[in-house]
């Protein structure tokens, strides 16, 4: 590893930034809506399988590559497999990061809009129907969603151009603990609602007859998306880890907290869905239509609503900076750009594509590719295809190609808290379990088996 490269300053910084990347709209916005569309409990169960059995080992694989090489994704594969085609997976990662950053920023823009509106007290005394209509009018308009997308990306620019320690780490250390506290408060509130029992049943009782190829493919995509996995984001972040950061433990903590937040989000949303007689399968709008109903019925609703959307916006920010860091590190190290230029370029690309995604709920909603709007297409292609394919290649690479001593050395660095058995388990998952499962899900999803 290059001696002069930046590293995260503290252990807390490592956890806060990695969990900060993982926890975001994926947990609080995407998980409830995907679970809602795909039948609740069964989706959750398959998601958990993918997170812990497939996800955790692949997270370790990304950490191993990143910390060992201390490099951006392209440079990492060049160092480990010079002249071999493995490095092509970096382009999958770069493409996925650009696509995700673009559509994600639209939703993050919505959270900013709702923060500002809530501070003005907009949810007070409105009916659920009026709140729906209000969201639809906003999301399908031509100007505001585009403006908020651009503002959100501009905020990213300011943080990212300040660099890794001052920008990324300092912000995550403060925000992530705050988010947990506020989520717990809302969870308690939701559990006292009249629809709580029905909501809990929907989320936790798996209806096995609801499992179809698209549910399994969707749950796999959700697991990868939520763990920020398969696109080299964790390779990039772990290139800033210190030698003594324990990799397996960090990946377990990340997966654990990430899952916890998704489940809390489900416990917050679904009781409200049933209390206010709404439709769990509403899609991307779900959270924005259901949450305001909760706030409208709480005393001090405007304050809670402001706080919630503010934290959701901040949680999005700790995720988008990790997506953008993939291309920034790549542009800086592979093309010798300055930090500022690399940041401007990455954010500029996302702004261009993000505007199109923002308009795909309104002016551009007639443009359908494979039956999907641009927003849905970007989400579906990156989460359900690029991330799992990227993850499969990364796991095969670390399981079969990378020298076993490197794998063992990285996993045991930091005091050897992992046993020889633990190392063998991780390697087994990377060699066999992850590639075979991901491959089968693809064949199943495409209707081949
Ligand atoms: N994991 C993030 C979330 O759940 C999204 C993300 C995906 C972040 C890919 C980085 C890379 O919100």
Boltz pocket constraint, residues with backbone or C-beta under 6 A from the ligand:
constraints:
  - pocket:
      binder: B
      contacts: [[A, 21], [A, 22], [A, 23], [A, 24], [A, 25], [A, 26], [A, 27], [A, 100], [A, 224], [A, 225], [A, 226], [A, 227], [A, 228], [A, 229], [A, 231], [A, 233], [A, 315], [A, 319], [A, 320], [A, 322], [A, 323]]
      max_distance: 6.0
